[in-house]
Each structure stands twice: as C-alpha cells, then as structure tokens.
Amino acid sequence: MPKTFLFAILTATCLTASAQNDSIPAEISPFILPGYEQLDYKTGDLNGDKKLDAILILKQPGEDSLYGEETPRPMQLLIRQTDGKLKQVARNDNAIMCRHCGGVFGDPYEGTQIFDKGFSVSFYGGSSWRWAYYYEFRWNAVKKSWYLFKESQSSFQSGDPEATMKNIEIEASELGEVAIDKFNSDPAYEGSKWKVKAVKSFFYDNPKQGSKPRKGYLIKGNQVTGIRQLKNFIEVSFDNGKGVSTSGFILKKDLLKLQ
C-alpha cells in the first residue's frame, strides 16, 4: 500500500472529495445526466495517447437527506478523440460508494486520481472500527479498457490504530480480469460453504502465493463460509463452535465446495 494512502487513513478527518472542482469546462456539461450534478471531475492521460482525458463522477442533488437510499453515483470515463472532442467509453454506476455507505463517519468517497495510463479510487469510513479501500486500475491497450490492477484494504480500531491495524493487498494475479465497467466497490457477501480436504490448511493475511502463512490453521473436515473467491485463494470465516470466529485467506486447492 502506498505510504501516502496509509498516512491518509491514520489522519483522515471528515473530508469528502476535497479536490473537487467548483466548476467544469463547457465540454463536460453534455455528459451530466438528467437529474444529476457533479461530484468530482479529474483530467489526465488515461490511455497513454498524450491527450487530455477526463473522469466525471455524478451524484443526485440532495443525496445527504436520502438516508437509507443507496442512490447511484455514475462514473464516466471520457476519452479525447482524434477530432479533439471527448467521448464516453465506459460507465459504471457501482464503482463509487453511496453517500451513506461510510457509516457514521460520513461520505466514504475520498477521491479519484489519474496517472499515466490509469487511475485510482479510494474510500474511507466506519465508526469505532475504521476501514479504507484503495483500488487501482490500469489501461490494457489490447482489450481497450481499464482493469483492476491492485486492491488495498485497511482496518483499525480508532482508539488504538497502531495495535489493531490490519492491511490486505490483493494483486492482479489474484483479482483476475475485472474491467472497470464490471467492477463493484460493494460486492455481495458470497456465503458459500466449503470443507477442508487437506490434512492441514493455514490462514494467510494476504492472498499471495509463496507468502508466509499465519500460525493458525484448519484441519481436514473443518467447514468454513466463503466470503469471496479469488484465483488461488478464498476469503473465509471459520466458527469454532465456541463463539470465536476466525477470518482470513485459505488456499482454494485445500477446500472442497459443499452443495
């Protein structure tokens, strides 16, 4: 995880998209959907053609008062064409967390940054337990789209962040091919059931092959609940039957899915 991102997590205050522009160029106005207004607007070279592209994120007016309603915040990727005009080439209504998805902390949207041939989006929220997510997308010239390159997660107890800080980083090799138009910042809880088929299967803090596992492990026959599937790992939750739950990543090859 970038140090600047971690620093922002530890020192964040109730800021929401502080880098928003108060006004946008006239060429952007046609892309503002009926019933929406600007939430954020950033410019940069998204596909490496040395032209100035843009990302426009919209919101519904008065969304602060719509508590309990997860109103969408459309994200539009606008690419500069050879005639000098912008064209929408991708749109995603599930990429940006809703106004009230951050819990008591407030609007979770922290901002969007464009870099050469890519961009990132970050979120921050929670209450006593805080969480943060950072997603990085990069341009694929062959497939003509932006794919999720890295996902970083952090969580900590606000009363003792140093002792409770937990960081997870998932690389593209585990994420698989997730194009920007298919990305969801709030995926559904999977809830699948699995049984350990290996003699012993260790928990991992980060789903990366070759990384060092935790000391904790499961044994053959233990059953777990799948939270999320990756390429080689499954994020699971294990209940020991005594009210203690353990979560982490388990190698997929060690598990058998139950029907």
Phi, psi and omega per residue, in radians:
M1 nan 2.389 3.123
P2 -1.040 2.444 -3.140
K3 -1.049 -0.634 -3.140
T4 -1.116 -0.599 3.128
F5 -1.215 -0.772 3.123
L6 -1.091 -0.717 3.106
F7 -1.069 -0.690 3.134
A8 -1.134 -0.616 3.129
I9 -1.118 -0.783 -3.052
L10 -1.285 -0.423 -3.043
T11 -2.030 0.102 -3.047
A12 -1.065 2.463 2.975
T13 -2.099 -3.036 -3.009
C14 -1.331 1.221 3.111
L15 -1.864 2.385 3.091
T16 -2.294 1.893 3.076
A17 0.920 0.980 -3.085
S18 -1.115 -0.340 -3.095
A19 -1.560 0.197 3.133
Q20 -1.091 2.601 3.049
N21 -1.593 2.476 3.098
D22 -1.263 -0.475 3.133
S23 -2.410 2.775 -3.135
I24 -2.243 2.759 3.132
P25 -1.093 2.730 -3.120
A26 -1.057 -0.547 -3.104
E27 -1.186 -0.258 -3.142
I28 -1.526 -0.475 -3.061
S29 -0.899 -0.709 -3.139
P30 -1.106 -0.292 -3.112
F31 -1.588 -0.100 3.092
I32 -1.370 2.030 -3.053
L33 -1.206 2.637 3.087
P34 -0.998 2.300 -3.140
G35 1.478 0.142 -3.135
Y36 -2.196 2.885 3.032
E37 -2.449 2.962 -3.085
Q38 -1.225 2.324 2.939
L39 -1.765 -0.783 3.141
D40 -2.699 2.700 -3.128
Y41 -2.624 2.150 -3.128
K42 -2.319 2.612 3.127
T43 -2.154 2.672 3.126
G44 2.901 3.100 -3.125
D45 -1.583 1.757 -3.061
L46 -1.415 -0.443 -3.050
N47 -2.174 0.200 3.028
G48 1.310 0.384 3.138
D49 -1.740 0.194 3.093
K50 1.188 0.333 3.077
K51 -1.934 2.682 -3.080
L52 -1.485 1.889 3.116
D53 -1.713 -3.048 -3.105
A54 -2.673 2.701 2.960
I55 -2.105 2.206 3.135
L56 -2.054 2.208 3.105
I57 -2.066 2.284 -3.047
L58 -1.963 2.836 3.048
K59 -2.551 2.868 3.079
Q60 -1.540 2.373 3.090
P61 -1.014 2.451 3.099
G62 1.312 0.310 -3.104
E63 -1.140 -0.369 3.100
D64 -1.035 -0.598 -3.089
S65 -1.533 -0.102 -3.100
L66 -1.617 0.911 -3.107
Y67 -1.159 2.340 -3.112
G68 1.656 -0.211 3.104
E69 -1.917 2.062 -3.132
E70 -1.513 1.345 -3.127
T71 -1.223 2.362 -3.085
P72 -1.181 2.687 3.079
R73 -2.183 1.527 -3.070
P74 -1.025 2.355 3.009
M75 -1.904 2.236 3.134
Q76 -2.096 2.278 3.037
L77 -1.732 2.089 -3.051
L78 -1.975 2.101 -3.053
I79 -1.920 2.371 3.131
R80 -1.273 2.168 -3.122
Q81 -1.556 3.041 -3.126
T82 -1.124 -0.410 3.106
D83 -1.498 0.064 3.097
G84 1.558 -0.087 -3.119
K85 -1.655 2.700 3.104
L86 -1.504 2.558 3.104
K87 -2.390 2.348 3.071
Q88 -1.284 2.126 -3.134
V89 -1.979 -0.221 3.108
A90 -2.701 2.530 3.079
R91 -2.498 2.460 3.126
N92 -2.495 2.141 3.122
D93 -1.632 -0.015 -3.107
N94 -2.019 0.081 -3.076
A95 -1.402 -0.542 -3.061
I96 -1.829 2.169 3.138
M97 -1.066 2.596 -3.093
C98 -1.240 2.895 -3.074
R99 -0.971 -0.670 -3.057
H100 -1.802 0.184 -3.126
C101 -1.330 -0.120 -3.125
G102 -1.561 0.056 -3.120
G103 1.272 -2.664 -3.071
V104 -1.184 -0.302 -3.122
F105 -1.221 -0.414 3.110
G106 1.987 -2.795 -3.111
D107 -1.033 2.123 -3.074
P108 -1.372 -0.228 -3.058
Y109 -1.221 2.073 -3.128
E110 -1.714 -0.517 3.111
G111 2.603 2.920 3.091
T112 -2.165 2.394 3.107
Q113 -2.214 2.345 3.083
I114 -1.799 2.324 3.024
F115 -2.234 3.133 -3.079
D116 -1.033 2.051 3.109
K117 1.089 0.610 3.089
G118 3.085 -3.108 3.129
F119 -2.781 2.904 3.110
S120 -2.341 2.702 3.089
V121 -2.337 2.401 -3.119
S122 -2.320 2.648 -3.116
F123 -2.397 2.717 -3.136
Y124 -2.646 2.365 -3.137
G125 -2.961 -2.878 -3.140
G126 1.991 -2.917 3.080
S127 -2.347 -1.866 3.059
S128 -1.123 -0.746 3.008
W129 -1.626 2.139 -3.123
R130 -1.764 2.653 3.100
W131 -2.448 2.742 3.115
A132 -2.592 2.536 3.115
Y133 -2.308 2.437 3.115
Y134 -2.309 2.142 -3.130
Y135 -2.080 2.313 -3.141
E136 -2.097 2.251 -3.134
F137 -2.033 2.502 3.123
R138 -2.291 2.595 -3.075
W139 -1.270 2.313 3.032
N140 -1.927 1.867 -3.039
A141 -1.160 -0.496 -3.135
V142 -1.280 -0.790 -3.092
K143 -1.613 -0.051 3.053
K144 0.972 0.819 3.088
S145 -2.756 3.047 3.128
W146 -1.861 2.318 -3.083
Y147 -2.078 2.568 3.127
L148 -1.090 2.101 -3.064
F149 -1.776 -0.563 -3.098
K150 -2.770 2.487 3.050
E151 -2.212 2.210 3.100
S152 -2.071 2.357 3.114
Q153 -2.188 2.534 3.028
S154 -2.456 2.566 3.038
S155 -2.583 2.610 3.124
F156 -2.868 2.768 3.073
Q157 -1.503 2.187 -3.005
S158 -1.077 -0.414 3.131
G159 -1.334 -0.391 -3.128
D160 -2.624 1.226 -3.046
P161 -1.097 -0.615 -3.084
E162 -1.175 -0.686 -3.094
A163 -1.399 -0.434 -3.039
T164 -1.895 0.025 -3.091
M165 -1.085 2.279 3.084
K166 -2.262 2.196 -3.124
N167 -2.078 2.386 3.080
I168 -2.278 2.306 3.079
E169 -2.226 2.214 -3.128
I170 -2.035 2.130 -3.083
E171 -1.570 2.940 -3.090
A172 -1.031 -0.560 -3.119
S173 -1.090 -0.422 3.100
E174 -1.747 -0.507 -3.103
L175 -1.236 -0.503 -3.050
G176 1.376 -2.932 -3.106
E177 -1.608 1.800 3.119
V178 -2.050 1.772 3.127
A179 -1.281 2.702 -3.072
I180 -1.005 -0.614 -3.113
D181 -1.305 -0.218 3.118
K182 -1.834 -0.088 -3.060
F183 -1.267 2.495 3.073
N184 -2.345 2.079 -3.115
S185 -1.303 -0.186 3.131
D186 -2.345 1.208 -3.085
P187 -1.173 2.702 -3.138
A188 -1.215 2.549 3.055
Y189 -1.163 2.210 -3.013
E190 -1.241 -0.948 3.088
G191 1.273 0.335 3.115
S192 -1.302 2.766 -3.109
K193 -1.951 2.379 -3.084
W194 -2.376 2.701 3.067
K195 -2.170 2.397 3.126
V196 -1.249 2.174 3.121
K197 -1.852 -0.224 3.086
A198 -1.440 2.751 3.101
V199 -1.062 -0.704 3.133
K200 -2.596 2.324 3.138
S201 -2.321 2.131 -3.052
F202 -1.522 2.673 2.985
F203 -1.444 2.555 3.052
Y204 -2.135 2.482 3.051
D205 -1.337 -0.645 3.128
N206 -2.162 2.331 -3.094
P207 -1.408 1.392 3.131
K208 -2.418 2.141 -3.136
Q209 -1.104 2.369 -3.120
G210 1.593 -0.143 3.129
S211 -1.375 2.878 -3.079
K212 -1.404 2.208 3.129
P213 -1.362 2.961 3.036
R214 -1.350 3.005 3.094
K215 -1.288 -0.508 -3.108
G216 -1.254 2.528 -3.132
Y217 -2.626 2.912 3.049
L218 -1.963 2.799 3.140
I219 -2.049 2.887 -3.094
K220 -0.945 2.277 3.135
G221 1.756 -0.364 3.081
N222 -1.061 2.499 3.111
Q223 -1.964 2.475 -3.093
V224 -2.325 2.848 3.057
T225 -1.846 2.213 -3.139
G226 -1.404 2.242 3.109
I227 -1.660 -0.713 -3.074
R228 -2.774 2.407 3.103
Q229 -1.777 2.339 3.018
L230 -2.002 -2.922 -3.097
K231 -1.212 -0.882 -3.081
N232 -2.018 -0.109 -3.098
F233 -2.253 2.790 2.989
I234 -2.243 2.254 3.027
E235 -1.379 2.171 -3.019
V236 -2.285 2.884 3.002
S237 -2.209 2.314 -3.118
F238 -2.124 2.217 3.091
D239 -1.830 2.112 -3.083
N240 -1.416 0.080 3.124
G241 1.456 -0.043 -3.140
K242 -2.060 0.360 3.102
G243 1.488 0.129 3.128
V244 -1.912 2.181 -3.128
S245 -1.967 2.406 3.126
T246 -2.152 2.338 3.116
S247 -2.178 2.736 3.137
G248 2.883 -2.940 -3.125
F249 -1.860 2.352 3.126
I250 -2.116 2.491 3.092
L251 -1.068 2.276 -3.094
K252 -1.061 -0.602 -3.105
K253 -1.145 -0.295 -3.139
D254 -1.555 -0.043 -3.021
L255 -2.084 2.640 3.072
L256 -2.136 2.172 -3.107
K257 -1.315 2.355 3.133
L258 -1.638 2.503 3.127
Q259 -1.498 nan nan
